[in-house]
Amino acid sequence: MVTQEQRKRQLAREKFLRQQQRRTASRRKARVRNSVIASVLGVILVGSLALYTTGVLKDDDKKASASAQTSPSAAPTTKAPDPCEKAAAGKVKTATWKKEPEMSIDKSAKYTLGLATTCGEIDIALKASAAPHTVNSFDFLAGKGYFDHTKCHRLTTNGIYVLQCGDPTGSGSGGPGYTIPDENLKDKSLKSNVYPAGTVAMANTGQAHTGGSQFFLVYQDSQLPPSYTPFGTISASGMKVLKKIAAAGESTGAGDGAPNATVVINKATVTKS
């Protein structure tokens, strides 16, 4: 005969067992669920890593200069043959200066920047009177051999059409240690925010008066805000060289990357005439 007290204890024990079973089942389900989630995450992670290594998820560099422009994606293309010669022997100089050089040019004179590159000669008529700080800086840096043996590190073929040079590090972030003011932003050649083919202008960080040594050469009319000092015009023969470089394309296939052509400035000179 089961007493009432015994019956209460039995019911309590059965209730406890049921609770334990429910908790065990719940933990088992949680483990299964977590295992499934972990497996899915593992697949996603592996897939993401695979995509990253093939460049699918790789972010474009946001260079805050002419290099700050975002270009639409484009389908990869077959790499064109390199149209340029082997670079001359020599090392890039890494000197920097704390302040802009003192003004030493004659603002009323004519100056030419000559770029002897591995792809050919590019001569640039400089605008000394309209952009004296910029021309004076180039005269100083060229005289120090600052541009010699440096690579032109960026070619943009989508949205804007420029070859960017002037960085001894080749990374897009190098400079002479000082900055120069923006100049000539209302140049009569800049119409409807278009930098016409043949223009040479300063790159910058996207902020005012942050130009250094990096500059870009426009090989096709390019829509840009008038924030980049236009300080020179490329000769007709220089444009042929520039277009040859552009025709070889850039390395990413997305319209913005290192040029396929091995563009190295063997020697940069500024001459007064």
N, C-alpha and C positions, 0 to 999 in steps of 0.2 A: 504494500500500500504506500503510495507516494504522498507525502504530506504537502500541505500548501506551501510551506517554506522551501521544501526541496523543489517543488514545481517552479517557484519564483527563481531559484538559483539556476535551474535548467534553462528557463526562458532567457535569463540574463546571459548565460554562457552561449546559447545559440545566437543571441543578438550580437554578442561580441565577435563570435566566429564569422557571422555574416559581414560585419563591418570590416574585419580583417581581410576577408576574401575580396570585398569590394575595393579596399585599398590596394591589395596586391594586384588585382586586375587593372586598377587605375595606373599603378606604377608601371606595369607591364606595357600598357598602351602608350604611356608617355615615353618609355624607352624605345618602343617601335617607332613612334612619331619622330622622336629626336634623331633616331638612326636614319630615317628616311630624309629628314631635313638636312642632316649632315651630308648624306650621299648626294642630294641635289646641289647643295652648296659646293661640294667638292667638284661636281661636274661643271658647275658654272665657273668656279675659280679656274679650273684647268682650261676650260674653253676661253675664258677671258685672257689668261696668260698666253694662250696660243694666238689669239687675235692680236694681242699687244705685240708679240714678237714678230708678227707679220706686218705690223704697222697699221692695222685696221682701227685700233683705238688710240693711236698715238696722236697727242695734241700738237697743233702747229705752234711754233714759237711766235710770241706776240712781241715783236720788236717795236719799240715805241718810237719809231722814226718813220721814214718812208717804209721801213720794215714793219710798222705797226698795222698795216692794212691787212684785213682778213680777205682771203681769196676763196672763191667757190671751189669745191672739189672737182677734180677732173680725172678721167680714166687714165691709168698709167699708160705710157706710150713706150715704144721701143727706143732705147737709148741711141741717139745719133752719134756718128763718129766724132771724135775729138778733133776740131779743126786747128788746134794750136800746137805750138812747138814746146820743146822742153825748156824749163825755166833756167835762167842763167845762174851760175854758182853764186852763193852768197847767203848771208843770214839776215833775218829780220831784226831790226833794232827795237829795243824795248824801253828806251828812255821816255820819261815823262817830265812835265814841267808844272810848276805850281800856279803860274799865272800866264795869261795871254801875252805874247811877245809885244814889245813896244812897236808902235807904228813906224815903219821904215820905208814903205813903198811911196812912190810918187802917184798920187791919186789921179793926176791928169795924164799919166803915161799909159801906154798899151802893154799888157802882159799876156803871155801865152803859157798855159800849162801843157807840157808834153808828157804823155804816158807811153813809155816804150814797153809794150806788153808782149807776152808770149803769143798773142793772137794778131799783133800788128800795132802800128803807131796810131795813137789817138791824140790829136791836137785839140786844145780847148782854148778859145778866146775868152779871157777873163774880164769881168766887169769891175775894174778897179774903182771907178768913181762911184758906182752904185752900191758896191759891197766891199768897201775898203778893209774892214776888219777880217772878212773871210779871205780875201785875196792876200792880205798881209800874212795871215796865219799859214796859208798854203805856201807862200814864198819862204817863210821861216822853216816849216816842216820839210819841204822838199830840199832846202839847203842843208838840213841835218840828215838827209837820207832816210827820213822816217817812213816813206812809202815804198822804198826800194825792197824788192823781194816779197812783197805782201800779196796775198790772194784777194781777188774780188770774190767775196764769200756768198753773195746772194743774187739770184736771178728770179725775177717775178714775171710770169707769162700769162697771168690771168687777172683781170680787173685793172691792174696797173702794170706798166711794162718798163721795168727798170733793171739795171745792173748796179749793185751796190758794192762799193770798195772803201778802202781807207782804214781798215781795222787790222793792225799788226797781229792781233790774236786770232783773227779769222773766225771769231765766235759771234760777232755782231754786238759785242758789249765793250770792246776796247776803245781807247781814246788817248789823247795826249796828256791828260791830267788837268787840263784847263778847258773852259768853255768860252764861246764867243757869242756876241749878240746876233739876233736875227736881223737881217737886212733885206732891202729891196723886195719886200713882200707885195708891193704894188707895181711890180715890173709890168710894163706895157705888153709883154709877151704872154702874160697870164690872163687869159680871158675865159670867163665862165668856169672858173676853178679847174682849168685844164693846163697842165704842164706840157707844152708841145714837144714833139720829138726833137732831139738835139739839145735839150736843156740839161745843164748840170746843176744840181742843187744839193744843199746840205741835208743830211739826215739829222734827226734829233730824238729826244726821248718822249716827244709829245707835249712837252712843256716849253714855255718861251725861253729863249736865250740858252739853250742847252746843246748847241752844235759843238762838235769837237773836231774830229778828223774824218769821220765817215761821210761819204757823199754818194750820190746816185746819178747815173747817166740814163736819160730817158730815150729809148729807141723807138717808141710809138706814143702818140698822144695819150696822156694818162690823167684821169679825173682825180684830183687831189685838192684838199683844202690849201689855201695859200699860206701855209705855215712853215714852208721849207725854203730857205734862202736860195734864190736862183742867182748863181754867180758866174756862169759861163755858158758858152755855146760851142757845140762840137762841130768840127770841120766836116766837109762832105766825105773826105776819105776816112775820117774817124768813124763816121756813121756806118760806112760799109763794114768796118771791123766790128763795130758794136752789133750790127744786125747778123753778122756771121756767128757771133757768140750766142745771140738770142736764138738763132735757128737750131743750134745744137741742143737747146732745151735745158731743163733743170732736173735734178736727181730724184725728186719725189714722185713726179708724174702728176702732182696735184696743183701745179702752177706756181709754186713758191718753195725754192730750195737752193742748194748749191748748184752752180752752173755745171753742166756736163763738160763744157770746155774748160781746160786748165788755164784760167785767166790769172796770170801773175804779172804784177807790175815790176819789171826788171829794174826800171829806173824812172823816176819822176823828176822833171826839171821845170822851173819857172824862169822864163826869159823876158826881159824888158826890151821893147822896141820903140 
